[in-house]
Amino acid sequence: LGMARSALVRQPLHRFILAGDQDIYYRHRKLLFETAAPQICELRLVTKDAAPVWVRIDAIAAQDADGAPVCRATMIDITEHKQAGLALRESEEKHRILFENAGEAIYVAQDGKVVFSNPMTTMITGYSNEELTSRPFVDFIHADDRDMVRDRYVRRLKGEDIPRRYAFRVLHKNGGFRWVDLDTILINWEGRPATLNFMADITERK
């Protein structure tokens, strides 16, 4: 807190808690003394010269020499951890925006199925995400291109060095097909091999 110990002793802890986190502390104390069970909470403390610091409080209920209830707690500075978490969430949000608004289809294929895709994948194929993930992805490929796409997918998963970019036709839910240009790479998805695919509609160019 940036204060001398003499300035802290016998002062109520809530005096050093950020106003917006006071309720967190009151609930923490209430549960502690009502249940006698150990309690943990995270809140911000007001320091003397710097910005508020995040702390984690681990508390247990006890009794003093006269039998009166007291709270015994340890306090850990978790400011860096909180800041790292905030930075991660901001980064994830930026990537989510890019992913959902990309001008090309982006999807992950694993075990022969689409397991993750962006809205543009639906726009190009006409199939919903639920439909795309419920069947083998080759079901959505033109019959004349199906064997070629399946063969390249299997060989890529085996680690063979094959061209990562090629064109083929995907079936559209409303009938007919769309020409697409696919750029694909081998990745690890949830601990297992998969392909990350970037698919652009090139029908008009064709």
N, CA, C and O of each residue as an XYZ file, in Angstrom:
824
protein
N       0.810     -1.219      0.000
C       0.000      0.000      0.000
C       0.844      1.270      0.000
O       0.319      2.370     -0.174
N       2.138      1.119      0.193
C       3.008      2.289      0.198
C       2.892      3.107      1.474
O       3.181      4.303      1.479
N       2.468      2.462      2.556
C       2.293      3.182      3.831
C       3.105      2.505      4.925
O       3.439      1.324      4.837
N       3.416      3.285      5.962
C       4.121      2.740      7.113
C       3.194      1.800      7.874
O       1.978      1.991      7.877
N       3.758      0.800      8.511
C       2.951     -0.158      9.262
C       2.133      0.545     10.342
O       1.000      0.157     10.623
N       2.708      1.569     10.936
C       1.998      2.283     12.006
C       0.725      2.959     11.499
O      -0.211      3.194     12.263
N       0.703      3.271     10.194
C      -0.481      3.910      9.626
C      -1.568      2.898      9.282
O      -2.697      3.270      8.961
N      -1.216      1.612      9.353
C      -2.164      0.561      8.986
C      -2.765     -0.151     10.189
O      -3.928     -0.553     10.165
N      -1.963     -0.305     11.244
C      -2.423     -1.063     12.400
C      -3.669     -0.418     13.012
O      -3.720      0.792     13.229
N      -4.669     -1.257     13.283
C      -5.939     -0.879     13.916
C      -6.849     -0.044     13.011
O      -7.859      0.499     13.459
N      -6.479      0.049     11.745
C      -7.357      0.730     10.788
C      -8.259     -0.312     10.114
O      -7.789     -1.406      9.801
N      -9.534     -0.002      9.885
C     -10.416     -0.951      9.193
C      -9.935     -1.157      7.759
O      -9.582     -0.201      7.069
N      -9.924     -2.413      7.320
C      -9.402     -2.718      5.995
C     -10.186     -2.011      4.898
O      -9.609     -1.597      3.893
N     -11.492     -1.871      5.082
C     -12.300     -1.265      4.020
C     -11.859      0.157      3.703
O     -12.179      0.683      2.637
N     -11.134      0.775      4.613
C     -10.637      2.129      4.374
C      -9.655      2.155      3.205
O      -9.487      3.185      2.551
N      -9.010      1.019      2.946
C      -7.996      0.947      1.893
C      -8.507      0.245      0.637
O      -7.733     -0.014     -0.285
N      -9.802     -0.065      0.596
C     -10.381     -0.762     -0.554
C     -11.044      0.241     -1.490
O     -11.739      1.152     -1.041
N     -10.829      0.074     -2.778
C     -11.432      0.953     -3.771
C     -12.948      0.954     -3.601
O     -13.555     -0.085     -3.341
N     -13.546      2.124     -3.749
C     -14.984      2.258     -3.500
C     -15.808      1.262     -4.308
O     -16.764      0.682     -3.792
N     -15.448      1.065     -5.550
C     -16.212      0.164     -6.405
C     -16.126     -1.293     -6.009
O     -16.916     -2.108     -6.485
N     -15.172     -1.646     -5.135
C     -15.002     -3.039     -4.709
C     -15.422     -3.269     -3.261
O     -15.222     -4.359     -2.727
N     -16.000     -2.260     -2.624
C     -16.406     -2.396     -1.227
C     -17.398     -3.546     -1.029
O     -17.294     -4.307     -0.067
N     -18.365     -3.662     -1.956
C     -19.372     -4.719     -1.810
C     -18.757     -6.104     -1.856
O     -19.228     -7.023     -1.185
N     -17.700     -6.255     -2.652
C     -17.020     -7.549     -2.721
C     -16.479     -7.920     -1.349
O     -16.601     -9.060     -0.901
N     -15.881     -6.938     -0.696
C     -15.289     -7.193      0.617
C     -16.359     -7.480      1.664
O     -16.178     -8.367      2.498
N     -17.466     -6.747      1.637
C     -18.524     -6.973      2.622
C     -19.127     -8.372      2.474
O     -19.386     -9.047      3.470
N     -19.349     -8.804      1.230
C     -19.870    -10.160      1.013
C     -18.871    -11.207      1.487
O     -19.244    -12.230      2.060
N     -17.585    -10.929      1.236
C     -16.520    -11.828      1.662
C     -16.544    -12.005      3.182
O     -16.501    -13.132      3.676
N     -16.612    -10.915      3.909
C     -16.650    -10.973      5.379
C     -17.930    -11.640      5.881
O     -17.898    -12.436      6.819
N     -19.043    -11.311      5.257
C     -20.327    -11.864      5.691
C     -20.330    -13.386      5.574
O     -20.744    -14.087      6.497
N     -19.862    -13.892      4.426
C     -19.804    -15.339      4.237
C     -18.819    -15.991      5.196
O     -19.064    -17.083      5.709
N     -17.714    -15.319      5.429
C     -16.689    -15.867      6.315
C     -17.237    -16.130      7.710
O     -17.052    -17.217      8.257
N     -17.915    -15.136      8.291
C     -18.380    -15.271      9.670
C     -19.698    -16.030      9.778
O     -20.005    -16.597     10.826
N     -20.476    -16.043      8.701
C     -21.727    -16.803      8.740
C     -21.500    -18.296      8.556
O     -22.198    -19.109      9.163
N     -20.539    -18.661      7.733
C     -20.312    -20.074      7.430
C     -19.096    -20.665      8.140
O     -18.997    -21.881      8.298
N     -18.168    -19.803      8.567
C     -16.910    -20.238      9.189
C     -16.036    -21.011      8.201
O     -15.034    -21.612      8.589
N     -16.416    -20.991      6.938
C     -15.628    -21.671      5.908
C     -14.610    -20.701      5.322
O     -14.904    -19.510      5.215
N     -13.435    -21.165      4.942
C     -12.433    -20.293      4.322
C     -13.017    -19.591      3.098
O     -13.791    -20.181      2.343
N     -12.636    -18.321      2.908
C     -13.156    -17.533      1.801
C     -12.010    -16.907      1.012
O     -10.963    -16.568      1.563
N     -12.236    -16.763     -0.285
C     -11.260    -16.130     -1.180
C     -11.976    -15.065     -1.994
O     -13.082    -15.293     -2.484
N     -11.355    -13.912     -2.140
C     -11.921    -12.893     -3.011
C     -10.797    -12.102     -3.667
O      -9.657    -12.116     -3.203
N     -11.135    -11.415     -4.750
C     -10.186    -10.553     -5.445
C     -10.775     -9.158     -5.517
O     -11.939     -8.989     -5.880
N      -9.977     -8.161     -5.173
C     -10.436     -6.773     -5.194
C      -9.249     -5.841     -5.327
O      -8.095     -6.269     -5.342
N      -9.562     -4.539     -5.424
C      -8.510     -3.541     -5.609
C      -8.326     -2.698     -4.346
O      -9.291     -2.288     -3.701
N      -7.070     -2.457     -4.019
C      -6.727     -1.613     -2.878
C      -6.206     -0.265     -3.372
O      -5.558     -0.167     -4.414
N      -6.508      0.763     -2.594
C      -6.030      2.109     -2.908
C      -4.655      2.294     -2.281
O      -4.504      2.143     -1.068
N      -3.659      2.616     -3.086
C      -2.313      2.837     -2.566
C      -2.078      4.322     -2.322
O      -2.858      5.169     -2.760
N      -1.012      4.617     -1.631
C      -0.743      6.007     -1.258
C      -0.342      6.863     -2.457
O      -0.802      7.997     -2.595
N       0.514      6.323     -3.322
C       1.073      7.156     -4.394
C       0.825      6.619     -5.806
O       1.080      7.321     -6.785
N       0.334      5.394     -5.920
C       0.221      4.801     -7.255
C      -1.225      4.406     -7.552
O      -2.138      4.651     -6.764
N      -1.394      3.789     -8.717
C      -2.714      3.321     -9.113
C      -3.143      2.170     -8.205
O      -2.299      1.555     -7.553
N      -4.435      1.872     -8.153
C      -4.911      0.759     -7.328
C      -4.223     -0.547     -7.701
O      -3.864     -0.761     -8.859
N      -4.043     -1.410     -6.720
C      -3.442     -2.717     -6.961
C      -4.492     -3.792     -6.744
O      -5.326     -3.694     -5.844
N      -4.437     -4.823     -7.586
C      -5.307     -5.976     -7.416
C      -4.694     -6.929     -6.406
O      -3.493     -7.192     -6.451
N      -5.505     -7.446     -5.497
C      -5.022     -8.419     -4.518
C      -5.995     -9.584     -4.412
O      -7.186     -9.454     -4.693
N      -5.459    -10.711     -4.005
C      -6.305    -11.854     -3.652
C      -6.209    -12.055     -2.153
O      -5.116    -12.135     -1.592
N      -7.369    -12.136     -1.508
C      -7.417    -12.313     -0.066
C      -7.904    -13.724      0.253
O      -8.996    -14.117     -0.158
N      -7.095    -14.481      0.983
C      -7.482    -15.806      1.480
C      -7.695    -15.663      2.982
O      -6.764    -15.336      3.718
N      -8.923    -15.910      3.436
C      -9.245    -15.647      4.842
C      -9.855    -16.855      5.527
O     -10.550    -17.659      4.907
N      -9.580    -16.966      6.817
C     -10.234    -17.973      7.659
C     -10.774    -17.272      8.895
O     -10.238    -16.249      9.321
N     -11.836    -17.825      9.467
C     -12.419    -17.283     10.696
C     -11.729    -17.914     11.901
O     -11.452    -19.113     11.916
N     -11.461    -17.100     12.897
C     -10.805    -17.589     14.112
C     -11.355    -16.810     15.306
O     -12.328    -16.066     15.181
N     -10.725    -16.989     16.450
C     -11.129    -16.268     17.665
C      -9.896    -15.683     18.322
O      -8.811    -16.262     18.275
N     -10.082    -14.509     18.945
C      -8.950    -13.928     19.670
C      -8.901    -14.520     21.075
O      -9.655    -15.439     21.392
N      -8.020    -13.996     21.906
C      -7.821    -14.535     23.250
C      -9.086    -14.467     24.094
O      -9.262    -15.266     25.014
N      -9.961    -13.527     23.790
C     -11.207    -13.381     24.553
C     -12.373    -14.133     23.930
O     -13.498    -14.060     24.425
N     -12.108    -14.860     22.841
C     -13.170    -15.623     22.207
C     -13.964    -14.853     21.179
O     -14.946    -15.371     20.647
N     -13.563    -13.618     20.884
C     -14.281    -12.819     19.887
C     -13.856    -13.256     18.488
O     -12.699    -13.621     18.276
N     -14.786    -13.219     17.534
C     -14.447    -13.641     16.170
C     -13.478    -12.669     15.497
O     -13.638    -11.452     15.589
N     -12.490    -13.215     14.832
C     -11.544    -12.405     14.068
C     -11.316    -13.072     12.716
O     -11.603    -14.253     12.521
N     -10.802    -12.294     11.813
C     -10.482    -12.789     10.483
C      -8.964    -12.819     10.338
O      -8.292    -11.817     10.581
N      -8.438    -13.953      9.947
C      -7.006    -14.063      9.682
C      -6.834    -14.291      8.179
O      -7.393    -15.227      7.608
N      -6.060    -13.427      7.565
C      -5.991    -13.472      6.103
C      -4.585    -13.258      5.583
O      -3.740    -12.637      6.227
N      -4.364    -13.795      4.390
C      -3.155    -13.486      3.636
C      -3.590    -12.711      2.400
O      -4.683    -12.919      1.872
N      -2.729    -11.824      1.954
C      -3.053    -10.968      0.813
C      -1.913    -11.036     -0.197
O      -0.750    -10.839      0.156
N      -2.249    -11.312     -1.442
C      -1.241    -11.455     -2.487
C      -1.507    -10.445     -3.593
O      -2.647    -10.283     -4.029
N      -0.462     -9.768     -4.046
C      -0.581     -8.809     -5.145
C      -0.703     -9.587     -6.458
O       0.214    -10.311     -6.846
N      -1.848     -9.428     -7.140
C      -2.080    -10.126     -8.412
C      -2.260     -9.122     -9.552
O      -2.871     -9.442    -10.571
N      -1.735     -7.925     -9.381
C      -1.918     -6.876    -10.393
C      -1.389     -7.296    -11.764
O      -2.083     -7.130    -12.767
N      -0.175     -7.835    -11.821
C       0.402     -8.233    -13.103
C      -0.429     -9.318    -13.764
O      -0.619     -9.313    -14.981
N      -0.926    -10.251    -12.954
C      -1.762    -11.331    -13.484
C      -3.045    -10.763    -14.083
O      -3.469    -11.194    -15.156
N      -3.664     -9.803    -13.404
C      -4.896     -9.188    -13.895
C      -4.638     -8.411    -15.180
O      -5.424     -8.480    -16.125
N      -3.543     -7.678    -15.211
C      -3.214     -6.895    -16.398
C      -2.936     -7.804    -17.591
O      -3.323     -7.497    -18.718
N      -2.262     -8.927    -17.335
C      -1.994     -9.880    -18.415
C      -3.298    -10.471    -18.931
O      -3.466    -10.662    -20.135
N      -4.228    -10.762    -18.010
C      -5.522    -11.304    -18.411
C      -6.309    -10.310    -19.242
O      -6.964    -10.690    -20.212
N      -6.249     -9.035    -18.867
C      -6.944     -7.992    -19.614
C      -6.357     -7.856    -21.015
O      -7.089     -7.738    -21.998
N      -5.024     -7.873    -21.097
C      -4.361     -7.763    -22.403
C      -4.726     -8.951    -23.287
O      -4.913     -8.797    -24.494
N      -4.827    -10.145    -22.679
C      -5.187    -11.333    -23.446
C      -6.614    -11.217    -23.968
O      -6.875    -11.537    -25.128
N      -7.538    -10.765    -23.128
C      -8.931    -10.622    -23.560
C      -9.056     -9.592    -24.681
O      -9.834     -9.781    -25.617
N      -8.288     -8.498    -24.587
C      -8.324     -7.489    -25.643
C      -7.781     -8.064    -26.949
O      -8.320     -7.794    -28.022
N      -6.711     -8.860    -26.854
C      -6.136     -9.481    -28.045
C      -7.127    -10.467    -28.660
O      -7.290    -10.508    -29.879
N      -7.789    -11.264    -27.813
C      -8.762    -12.233    -28.303
C      -9.930    -11.534    -28.977
O     -10.448    -12.019    -29.983
N     -10.350    -10.398    -28.431
C     -11.462     -9.653    -29.009
C     -11.084     -9.113    -30.394
O     -11.900     -9.136    -31.316
N      -9.858     -8.632    -30.535
C      -9.405     -8.131    -31.833
C      -9.387     -9.256    -32.861
O      -9.815     -9.072    -34.000
N      -8.890    -10.424    -32.450
C      -8.846    -11.549    -33.378
C     -10.253    -12.028    -33.724
O     -10.506    -12.443    -34.855
N     -11.171    -11.974    -32.755
C     -12.547    -12.384    -33.020
C     -13.178    -11.465    -34.060
O     -13.874    -11.927    -34.964
N     -12.933    -10.154    -33.929
C     -13.483     -9.194    -34.887
C     -12.935     -9.455    -36.286
O     -13.683     -9.448    -37.264
N     -11.622     -9.687    -36.376
C     -11.010     -9.971    -37.678
C     -11.567    -11.268    -38.266
O     -11.862    -11.340    -39.459
N     -11.705    -12.278    -37.429
C     -12.188    -13.592    -37.870
C     -13.624    -13.515    -38.388
O     -13.942    -14.064    -39.443
N     -14.485    -12.831    -37.641
C     -15.900    -12.796    -38.000
C     -16.179    -11.881    -39.187
O     -17.186    -12.051    -39.874
N     -15.297    -10.913    -39.435
C     -15.542     -9.965    -40.516
C     -14.608    -10.146    -41.706
O     -14.562     -9.290    -42.590
N     -13.873    -11.238    -41.739
C     -12.945    -11.500    -42.837
C     -13.700    -11.645    -44.151
O     -14.826    -12.142    -44.184
N     -13.068    -11.204    -45.229
C     -13.685    -11.273    -46.540
C     -13.544    -12.623    -47.211
O     -13.979    -12.792    -48.350
N     -12.944    -13.593    -46.527
C     -12.828    -14.940    -47.053
C     -13.231    -15.934    -45.979
O     -13.200    -15.628    -44.787
N     -13.605    -17.119    -46.413
C     -13.986    -18.162    -45.462
C     -12.746    -18.641    -44.713
O     -11.690    -18.844    -45.312
N     -12.881    -18.818    -43.405
C     -11.803    -19.356    -42.580
C     -12.391    -20.520    -41.781
O     -13.370    -20.343    -41.056
N     -11.803    -21.694    -41.911
C     -12.339    -22.831    -41.162
C     -11.227    -23.818    -40.807
O     -10.177    -23.860    -41.448
N     -11.487    -24.604    -39.774
C     -10.569    -25.649    -39.341
C     -11.206    -26.991    -39.663
O     -12.366    -27.231    -39.327
N     -10.443    -27.872    -40.317
C     -10.917    -29.212    -40.645
C     -10.123    -30.233    -39.838
O      -8.893    -30.214    -39.824
N     -10.846    -31.120    -39.168
C     -10.201    -32.153    -38.353
C     -11.045    -33.428    -38.432
O     -12.273    -33.377    -38.374
N     -10.371    -34.564    -38.564
C     -11.077    -35.850    -38.686
C     -12.074    -35.832    -39.838
O     -13.127    -36.467    -39.770
N     -11.732    -35.092    -40.905
C     -12.567    -35.078    -42.082
C     -13.804    -34.211    -41.986
O     -14.672    -34.266    -42.857
N     -13.894    -33.396    -40.916
C     -15.052    -32.525    -40.747
C     -14.616    -31.089    -40.439
O     -13.515    -30.847    -39.946
N     -15.500    -30.160    -40.739
C     -15.279    -28.771    -40.332
C     -15.631    -28.677    -38.860
O     -16.753    -29.005    -38.471
N     -14.686    -28.233    -38.029
C     -14.942    -28.147    -36.591
C     -15.038    -26.713    -36.100
O     -15.436    -26.462    -34.963
N     -14.664    -25.756    -36.977
C     -14.707    -24.352    -36.574
C     -14.708    -23.509    -37.835
O     -13.889    -23.732    -38.727
N     -15.621    -22.534    -37.926
C     -15.680    -21.733    -39.148
C     -16.207    -20.343    -38.855
O     -16.846    -20.112    -37.828
N     -15.933    -19.412    -39.772
C     -16.413    -18.042    -39.614
C     -17.664    -17.824    -40.475
O     -17.997    -18.682    -41.293
N     -18.355    -16.704    -40.308
C     -19.596    -16.448    -41.050
C     -19.434    -16.490    -42.567
O     -20.365    -16.878    -43.272
N     -18.263    -16.095    -43.083
C     -18.075    -16.097    -44.532
C     -18.131    -17.506    -45.108
O     -18.489    -17.678    -46.273
N     -17.784    -18.515    -44.318
C     -17.889    -19.896    -44.781
C     -19.338    -20.219    -45.104
O     -19.631    -20.876    -46.102
N     -20.235    -19.753    -44.256
C     -21.664    -19.951    -44.493
C     -22.130    -19.167    -45.721
O     -22.941    -19.658    -46.507
N     -21.615    -17.959    -45.880
C     -22.033    -17.139    -47.014
C     -21.624    -17.759    -48.353
O     -22.384    -17.699    -49.319
N     -20.441    -18.346    -48.415
C     -19.962    -18.933    -49.664
C     -20.702    -20.233    -50.003
O     -20.991    -20.498    -51.170
N     -21.007    -21.038    -48.986
C     -21.613    -22.347    -49.235
C     -23.133    -22.355    -49.103
O     -23.804    -23.218    -49.668
N     -23.677    -21.391    -48.353
C     -25.113    -21.385    -48.114
C     -25.528    -22.285    -46.972
O     -26.698    -22.289    -46.587
N     -24.586    -23.060    -46.411
C     -24.895    -23.977    -45.312
C     -24.597    -23.320    -43.964
O     -23.627    -22.573    -43.832
N     -25.434    -23.601    -42.970
C     -25.216    -23.062    -41.626
C     -24.013    -23.753    -40.989
O     -23.556    -24.790    -41.468
N     -23.513    -23.175    -39.922
C     -22.389    -23.775    -39.203
C     -22.750    -25.158    -38.693
O     -21.923    -26.070    -38.715
N     -24.007    -25.319    -38.226
C     -24.454    -26.621    -37.725
C     -24.439    -27.670    -38.845
O     -24.051    -28.817    -38.625
N     -24.864    -27.266    -40.039
C     -24.862    -28.194    -41.170
C     -23.438    -28.535    -41.589
O     -23.144    -29.689    -41.901
N     -22.562    -27.555    -41.599
C     -21.186    -27.778    -42.029
C     -20.431    -28.708    -41.087
O     -19.572    -29.474    -41.525
N     -20.745    -28.645    -39.809
C     -20.011    -29.452    -38.825
C     -20.629    -30.829    -38.611
O     -20.066    -31.652    -37.888
N     -21.774    -31.088    -39.226
C     -22.476    -32.351    -38.970
C     -22.119    -33.453    -39.967
O     -22.451    -34.618    -39.745
N     -21.445    -33.096    -41.060
C     -21.133    -34.078    -42.104
C     -19.682    -33.952    -42.539
O     -19.065    -32.911    -42.310
N     -19.115    -34.994    -43.168
C     -17.751    -34.876    -43.717
C     -17.672    -33.710    -44.691
O     -18.597    -33.499    -45.476
N     -16.586    -32.954    -44.651
C     -16.508    -31.755    -45.484
C     -16.533    -32.072    -46.977
O     -16.915    -31.222    -47.781
N     -16.125    -33.299    -47.359
C     -16.134    -33.645    -48.782
C     -17.563    -33.713    -49.335
O     -17.760    -33.649    -50.549
N     -18.554    -33.844    -48.453
C     -19.944    -33.854    -48.905
C     -20.337    -32.526    -49.536
O     -21.300    -32.455    -50.300
N     -19.591    -31.478    -49.216
C     -19.904    -30.143    -49.732
C     -19.051    -29.772    -50.948
O     -19.077    -28.631    -51.410
N     -18.302    -30.739    -51.455
C     -17.409    -30.497    -52.593
C     -17.970    -31.162    -53.841
O     -18.533    -32.254    -53.768
N     -17.819    -30.515    -54.966
C     -18.284    -31.033    -56.257
C     -17.717    -32.437    -56.471
O     -16.552    -32.695    -56.171
N     -18.554    -33.342    -56.995
C     -18.150    -34.741    -57.159
C     -16.866    -34.896    -57.963
O     -16.055    -35.774    -57.668
N     -16.669    -34.051    -58.980
C     -15.490    -34.164    -59.829
C     -14.200    -33.732    -59.114
O     -13.105    -34.077    -59.558
N     -14.323    -32.983    -58.017
C     -13.145    -32.489    -57.290
C     -12.934    -33.198    -55.956
O     -11.924    -32.993    -55.283
N     -13.888    -34.023    -55.591
C     -13.902    -34.606    -54.241
C     -12.666    -35.450    -53.942
O     -12.043    -35.283    -52.894
N     -12.308    -36.346    -54.844
C     -11.164    -37.227    -54.598
C      -9.870    -36.432    -54.477
O      -9.026    -36.742    -53.636
N      -9.710    -35.408    -55.314
C      -8.503    -34.584    -55.279
C      -8.370    -33.857    -53.944
O      -7.293    -33.837    -53.348
N      -9.454    -33.267    -53.482
C      -9.401    -32.526    -52.219
C      -9.152    -33.477    -51.053
O      -8.360    -33.176    -50.160
N      -9.831    -34.625    -51.061
C      -9.643    -35.598    -49.977
C      -8.201    -36.094    -49.942
O      -7.610    -36.205    -48.868
N      -7.635    -36.391    -51.105
C      -6.264    -36.889    -51.180
C      -5.270    -35.866    -50.645
O      -4.354    -36.218    -49.903
N      -5.448    -34.604    -51.019
C      -4.524    -33.576    -50.536
C      -4.669    -33.360    -49.036
O      -3.684    -33.116    -48.339
N      -5.876    -33.450    -48.552
C      -6.113    -33.289    -47.105
C      -5.403    -34.399    -46.327
O      -4.716    -34.123    -45.344
N      -5.563    -35.635    -46.756
C      -4.945    -36.771    -46.059
C      -3.426    -36.691    -46.124
O      -2.746    -36.922    -45.124
N      -2.895    -36.363    -47.295
C      -1.440    -36.280    -47.451
C      -0.853    -35.141    -46.608
O       0.251    -35.258    -46.078
N      -1.599    -34.049    -46.492
C      -1.111    -32.931    -45.678
C      -1.046    -33.329    -44.204
O      -0.099    -32.986    -43.497
N      -2.069    -34.059    -43.754
C      -2.074    -34.513    -42.358
C      -0.915    -35.465    -42.071
O      -0.435    -35.545    -40.941
N      -0.464    -36.193    -43.110
C       0.683    -37.100    -42.955
C       2.011    -36.356    -42.958
O       3.062    -36.945    -42.707
N       1.957    -35.048    -43.246
C       3.170    -34.251    -43.238
C       3.873    -34.158    -44.572
O       5.000    -33.670    -44.643
N       3.225    -34.619    -45.638
C       3.848    -34.544    -46.958
C       3.930    -33.091    -47.422
O       3.066    -32.270    -47.113
N       4.980    -32.803    -48.161
C       5.194    -31.447    -48.689
C       4.476    -31.303    -50.024
O       5.033    -31.629    -51.072
N       3.251    -30.820    -49.986
C       2.445    -30.653    -51.195
C       2.007    -29.198    -51.290
O       1.993    -28.495    -50.280
N       1.648    -28.729    -52.490
C       1.220    -27.331    -52.648
C       0.076    -26.999    -51.685
O      -0.873    -27.771    -51.546
N       0.176    -25.860    -51.035
C      -0.838    -25.491    -50.064
C      -1.998    -24.723    -50.687
O      -3.009    -24.474    -50.030
N      -1.851    -24.350    -51.952
C      -2.890    -23.537    -52.578
C      -3.393    -24.196    -53.865
O      -2.604    -24.606    -54.716
N      -4.718    -24.289    -53.990
C      -5.311    -24.852    -55.196
C      -6.786    -24.465    -55.271
O      -7.363    -23.974    -54.301
N      -7.388    -24.694    -56.446
C      -8.781    -24.308    -56.675
C      -9.645    -25.551    -56.889
O      -9.177    -26.569    -57.398
N     -10.905    -25.446    -56.492
C     -11.881    -26.519    -56.731
C     -13.280    -25.930    -56.596
O     -13.436    -24.729    -56.381
N     -14.283    -26.772    -56.722
C     -15.659    -26.308    -56.658
C     -16.357    -26.826    -55.401
O     -16.245    -28.003    -55.060
N     -17.076    -25.936    -54.718
C     -17.897    -26.341    -53.577
C     -19.360    -26.248    -53.971
O     -19.763    -25.366    -54.730
N     -20.138    -27.168    -53.444
C     -21.567    -27.171    -53.720
C     -22.258    -26.087    -52.897
O     -21.896    -25.844    -51.745
N     -23.238    -25.451    -53.489
C     -24.011    -24.440    -52.769
C     -25.358    -25.026    -52.376
O     -25.958    -25.777    -53.144
N     -25.825    -24.695    -51.210
C     -27.071    -25.268    -50.702
C     -28.253    -24.982    -51.626
O     -29.169    -25.797    -51.739
N     -28.232    -23.838    -52.277
C     -29.348    -23.450    -53.142
C     -29.257    -24.058    -54.543
O     -30.085    -23.768    -55.406
N     -28.245    -24.904    -54.763
C     -28.056    -25.524    -56.070
C     -26.840    -24.965    -56.773
O     -26.410    -23.848    -56.486
N     -26.279    -25.742    -57.703
C     -25.093    -25.283    -58.417
C     -23.848    -25.377    -57.552
O     -23.820    -26.110    -56.563
N     -22.825    -24.635    -57.929
C     -21.557    -24.682    -57.199
C     -20.853    -23.336    -57.305
O     -21.207    -22.484    -58.120
N     -19.836    -23.174    -56.446
C     -19.002    -21.972    -56.468
C     -17.552    -22.415    -56.608
O     -17.113    -23.360    -55.953
N     -16.810    -21.714    -57.477
C     -15.369    -21.948    -57.552
C     -14.697    -21.242    -56.364
O     -15.028    -20.102    -56.036
N     -13.755    -21.938    -55.734
C     -13.040    -21.346    -54.599
C     -11.542    -21.573    -54.746
O     -11.099    -22.547    -55.355
N     -10.784    -20.663    -54.181
C      -9.329    -20.782    -54.099
C      -8.992    -21.051    -52.644
O      -9.339    -20.257    -51.770
N      -8.320    -22.163    -52.376
C      -8.038    -22.584    -51.004
C      -6.555    -22.447    -50.682
O      -5.695    -22.873    -51.453
N      -6.274    -21.850    -49.539
C      -4.916    -21.785    -49.004
C      -4.970    -22.494    -47.663
O      -5.671    -22.039    -46.759
N      -4.248    -23.600    -47.511
C      -4.391    -24.444    -46.327
C      -3.038    -24.782    -45.709
O      -2.046    -24.947    -46.420
N      -3.006    -24.882    -44.387
C      -1.780    -25.236    -43.661
C      -2.109    -26.242    -42.567
O      -3.240    -26.314    -42.086
N      -1.115    -27.004    -42.190
C      -1.254    -27.990    -41.122
C      -1.059    -27.298    -39.769
O      -0.101    -26.548    -39.581
N      -1.978    -27.556    -38.829
C      -1.885    -26.963    -37.495
C      -2.178    -28.019    -36.440
O      -2.558    -29.146    -36.755
N      -1.995    -27.632    -35.182
C      -2.389    -28.457    -34.042
C      -3.640    -27.823    -33.448
O      -3.610    -26.663    -33.036
N      -4.728    -28.564    -33.402
C      -6.002    -28.028    -32.899
C      -6.463    -28.884    -31.723
O      -6.810    -30.055    -31.881
N      -6.457    -28.274    -30.547
C      -6.852    -28.965    -29.318
C      -6.083    -30.276    -29.133
O      -6.641    -31.304    -28.750
N      -4.788    -30.198    -29.420
C      -3.917    -31.330    -29.159
C      -3.804    -32.355    -30.266
O      -3.102    -33.354    -30.110
N      -4.488    -32.127    -31.395
C      -4.444    -33.088    -32.491
C      -4.276    -32.376    -33.825
O      -4.635    -31.205    -33.947
N      -3.722    -33.078    -34.850
C      -3.491    -32.433    -36.144
C      -4.798    -32.051    -36.843
O      -5.809    -32.745    -36.738
N      -4.743    -30.933    -37.555
C      -5.886    -30.430    -38.310
C      -5.342    -29.501    -39.382
O      -4.137    -29.257    -39.449
N      -6.234    -28.983    -40.219
C      -5.812    -27.999    -41.214
C      -6.564    -26.692    -40.991
O      -7.761    -26.684    -40.700
N      -5.841    -25.601    -41.133
C      -6.435    -24.265    -41.097
C      -6.561    -23.808    -42.539
O      -5.585    -23.806    -43.290
N      -7.779    -23.417    -42.923
C      -8.067    -23.154    -44.325
C      -8.615    -21.750    -44.552
O      -9.471    -21.267    -43.811
N      -8.096    -21.109    -45.597
C      -8.563    -19.789    -46.026
C      -9.124    -19.959    -47.441
O      -8.387    -20.289    -48.370
N     -10.423    -19.733    -47.599
C     -11.088    -20.050    -48.850
C     -11.768    -18.796    -49.431
O     -12.621    -18.182    -48.789
N     -11.371    -18.437    -50.648
C     -11.921    -17.244    -51.305
C     -12.790    -17.665    -52.491
O     -12.456    -18.595    -53.225
N     -13.900    -16.967    -52.659
C     -14.812    -17.236    -53.775
C     -14.240    -16.576    -55.036
O     -14.100    -15.355    -55.098
N     -13.908    -17.407    -56.047
C     -13.326    -16.895    -57.296
C     -14.231    -17.214    -58.485
O     -13.769    -17.276    -59.624
N     -15.522    -17.417    -58.215
C     -16.464    -17.818    -59.256
C     -16.503    -16.794    -60.398
O     -16.438    -17.164    -61.570
N     -16.608    -15.527    -60.055
C     -16.693    -14.496    -61.088
C     -15.431    -14.468    -61.934
O     -15.507    -14.301    -63.151
N     -14.268    -14.629    -61.305
C     -13.014    -14.633    -62.044
C     -12.968    -15.824    -62.996
O     -12.525    -15.695    -64.137
N     -13.434    -16.997    -62.518
C     -13.458    -18.194    -63.360
C     -14.398    -17.974    -64.546
O     -14.561    -18.866    -65.378
